[in-house]
């Protein structure tokens, strides 16, 4: 599959999940704050399973298949986007994500890689 088309499809899938679940949060969890000028719940939110927390995020762009990445699973978790580790966890790689676009279970050049940091309180 063409890399540009694959990236476009993955971004579209992430945005569909994000906007379909906008405003949903985990009961009893304190909300994090989005960047100034961006209303809470208007962008993607990622559930971090190891922490039981939901983080706001912002998609900054595609990355080349180089370096370390953390798996982001669309269609999973209470917000529709889930990962195992978040800020403060040693395994968190600062928002460098990969989505298993070809469902192989392995990171390869057919998958999508992008920068999308998790935003903590005060952002």
C-alpha positions in Angstrom: 0.0 0.0 0.0 1.2 3.5 -0.8 2.8 5.1 2.4 0.9 8.4 1.9 -2.4 6.5 1.5 -1.6 4.3 4.5 -0.8 7.4 6.7 -4.0 9.1 5.5 -6.1 6.1 6.4 -4.6 5.7 9.8 -5.0 9.4 10.6 -8.6 9.2 9.4 -9.3 6.2 11.6 -7.7 7.9 14.6 -9.8 11.0 14.1 -13.0 9.0 13.6 -12.4 7.2 16.9 -11.4 10.5 18.6 -14.4 12.5 17.5 -16.8 9.5 18.0 -15.7 9.4 21.6 -15.2 13.1 22.2 -16.3 14.1 25.7 -16.3 10.6 27.0 -14.1 10.1 30.1 -13.6 7.5 32.8 -16.0 8.0 35.8 -14.2 9.3 38.8 -11.0 10.3 36.9 -9.8 13.9 37.1 -9.7 15.5 33.6 -6.4 16.7 32.1 -6.4 20.1 30.4 -5.9 20.7 26.6 -3.7 23.4 25.2 -5.0 27.0 25.7 -7.8 27.8 23.3 -8.7 24.2 22.6 -11.9 23.1 24.5 -11.6 20.0 26.6 -12.9 16.9 24.7 -12.4 18.3 21.2 -9.3 16.3 20.3 -8.2 12.7 20.7 -8.0 11.2 24.2 -5.8 8.2 25.0 -6.5 5.8 27.8 -3.3 4.6 29.6 -4.0 1.1 30.9 -1.1 1.0 33.4 -2.3 4.2 35.1 -6.1 3.9 34.6 -6.0 7.5 33.3 -7.2 9.4 30.2 -4.9 12.0 28.6 -5.7 14.6 26.1 -3.4 14.6 23.1 -2.5 16.5 19.9 -1.4 14.8 16.6 1.8 16.6 15.4 2.7 14.6 12.4 4.1 11.5 10.7 7.5 10.1 11.7 9.9 7.9 9.8 10.2 4.2 10.9 13.4 4.9 12.9 14.0 4.8 16.6 11.7 3.7 19.4 7.9 3.7 19.3 5.0 2.6 21.5 2.0 0.8 20.3 -1.3 2.7 20.1 -4.4 0.6 19.7 -7.4 2.2 18.0 -10.8 0.8 18.9 -9.7 -0.4 22.3 -10.3 1.0 25.8 -12.9 3.5 27.1 -11.9 6.3 24.8 -11.3 4.2 21.7 -7.5 4.8 21.8 -5.4 2.8 24.3 -1.8 2.3 25.2 -0.1 0.4 28.0 2.2 3.2 29.3 2.0 6.9 29.8 4.0 9.8 31.3 6.0 8.8 34.4 6.2 5.1 33.2 9.8 4.1 32.2 8.4 2.5 29.0 6.7 5.6 27.8 8.5 7.0 24.8 7.1 10.6 24.8 4.3 10.2 22.3 6.1 8.3 19.5 3.4 5.9 18.4 2.9 3.1 15.9 -0.3 1.7 14.7 -0.3 -1.9 13.4 -1.8 -1.0 10.0 -1.2 -4.4 8.4 -2.3 -6.3 11.6 1.0 -8.4 11.5 1.7 -7.9 15.2 5.2 -6.6 14.4 6.6 -3.1 13.7 7.5 -2.9 10.0 7.5 -0.4 7.1 3.8 -1.1 6.4 2.7 0.4 9.7 2.1 4.0 10.6 4.4 6.0 12.8 3.6 9.5 14.2 4.2 12.0 17.0 1.3 12.6 19.3 2.3 13.5 22.9 0.1 13.0 25.9 -0.8 16.3 27.6 -0.7 16.5 31.3 -2.6 18.9 33.6 -2.0 22.6 32.9 -1.6 22.2 29.2 
